[in-house]
Amino acid sequence: MEFLELVRQRQSVRKYTDRPISRGLIDKCIEAARLAPSANNSQPWSFIIIDDETQKNQLCDRAFSGVYQSNLFVKKAPVVIVVLTEPKQIAARIGGWFRNVEYHRIDVGIACEHLILQAEELGIGTCWLGWFNEKAVKKTLELPGSAKVDIIISMGYPADDRIREKKRKTLNEVRKYL
Ligand SMILES: Cc1cc2nc3c(=O)[nH]c(=O)nc-3n(C[C@H](O)[C@H](O)[C@H](O)COP(=O)(O)O)c2cc1C
């Protein structure tokens, strides 16, 4: 598929079928993320895959309760990926501090989009999730208090094949040639 076609076709999927996703395909998506570029090649990420029904339900019940319950649809996704942001590399941190840019967050964003576009190419739907109880996620996964979880990704085969119209700014609004 032409790349731009893939990008046009990708959309947030919030309704999934029960069809499981094989670990081989999940690994292919993680491989795409692994190969992403990052500031000073610091690769400040790792991915926790939750594909066990009981563990996923427990995580979702805790992560998406109270003010976060709009994202409870994730419980129906066969796979949930918790993305850890790990800004451990000193050179990248100093560079980021000097420039006042959080490079590690840019890096994780790139890696996640690689993952998501690879999933799309495999016919697997995804949704970025930034609205969740981070403390509850860390407690459930027994992560240290210092761990940072900025993004979760839900994955599953879409229950609906229709591609919605994209609501985006126009090319003229976002592009300026000098
Ligand atoms: C960083 C980030 C966080 C997001 N968080 C959520 C979320 O918590 N829940 C949700 O349903 N969608 C979430 N989204 C999906 C956006 O709402 C969606 O990408 C946007 O509305 C454009 O729609 P599309 O993905 O279908 O093209 C998030 C997207 C990004 C990039």
The ligand as an SDF file (V2000), in Angstrom:
LIG
                    3D

 31 33  0  0  0  0  0  0  0  0999 V2000
   -1.2710   11.7520   22.4810 C   0  0  0  0  0  0  0  0  0  0  0  0
   -2.6670   11.2880   22.1670 C   0  0  0  0  0  0  0  0  0  0  0  0
   -3.5290   10.9740   23.2050 C   0  0  0  0  0  0  0  0  0  0  0  0
   -4.8190   10.4920   22.9200 C   0  0  0  0  0  0  0  0  0  0  0  0
   -5.6260   10.0960   23.9520 N   0  0  0  0  0  0  0  0  0  0  0  0
   -6.8270    9.5430   23.6810 C   0  0  0  0  0  0  0  0  0  0  0  0
   -7.6350    8.9980   24.7250 C   0  0  0  0  0  0  0  0  0  0  0  0
   -7.2760    9.0230   25.9030 O   0  0  0  0  0  0  0  0  0  0  0  0
   -8.8310    8.4340   24.3810 N   0  0  0  0  0  0  0  0  0  0  0  0
   -9.2590    8.3560   23.0740 C   0  0  0  0  0  0  0  0  0  0  0  0
  -10.3400    7.8100   22.8400 O   0  0  0  0  0  0  0  0  0  0  0  0
   -8.5150    8.8710   22.0660 N   0  0  0  0  0  0  0  0  0  0  0  0
   -7.3090    9.4400   22.3330 C   0  0  0  0  0  0  0  0  0  0  0  0
   -6.5240    9.9160   21.3080 N   0  0  0  0  0  0  0  0  0  0  0  0
   -7.0100    9.8060   19.9200 C   0  0  0  0  0  0  0  0  0  0  0  0
   -7.3890   11.1780   19.3520 C   0  0  0  0  0  0  0  0  0  0  0  0
   -8.5810   11.6160   19.9170 O   0  0  0  0  0  0  0  0  0  0  0  0
   -7.4810   11.0320   17.8140 C   0  0  0  0  0  0  0  0  0  0  0  0
   -6.2490   10.6310   17.3080 O   0  0  0  0  0  0  0  0  0  0  0  0
   -7.9040   12.3290   17.1190 C   0  0  0  0  0  0  0  0  0  0  0  0
   -9.1680   12.7420   17.5350 O   0  0  0  0  0  0  0  0  0  0  0  0
   -7.9130   12.1700   15.6100 C   0  0  0  0  0  0  0  0  0  0  0  0
   -8.7670   11.1170   15.2110 O   0  0  0  0  0  0  0  0  0  0  0  0
   -8.2370    9.8390   14.4320 P   0  0  0  0  0  0  0  0  0  0  0  0
   -7.1490    9.1930   15.2580 O   0  0  0  0  0  0  0  0  0  0  0  0
   -9.4260    8.9420   14.2930 O   0  0  0  0  0  0  0  0  0  0  0  0
   -7.6980   10.2950   13.1010 O   0  0  0  0  0  0  0  0  0  0  0  0
   -5.2500   10.4130   21.5740 C   0  0  0  0  0  0  0  0  0  0  0  0
   -4.3610   10.7310   20.5450 C   0  0  0  0  0  0  0  0  0  0  0  0
   -3.0910   11.1360   20.8290 C   0  0  0  0  0  0  0  0  0  0  0  0
   -2.1410   11.4170   19.6810 C   0  0  0  0  0  0  0  0  0  0  0  0
  1  2  1  0
  2  3  1  0
  2 30  2  0
  3  4  2  0
  4  5  1  0
  4 28  1  0
  5  6  2  0
  6  7  1  0
  6 13  1  0
  7  8  2  0
  7  9  1  0
  9 10  1  0
 10 11  2  0
 10 12  1  0
 12 13  2  0
 13 14  1  0
 14 15  1  0
 14 28  1  0
 15 16  1  0
 16 17  1  0
 16 18  1  0
 18 19  1  0
 18 20  1  0
 20 21  1  0
 20 22  1  0
 22 23  1  0
 23 24  1  0
 24 25  2  0
 24 26  1  0
 24 27  1  0
 28 29  2  0
 29 30  1  0
 30 31  1  0
M  END
$$$$
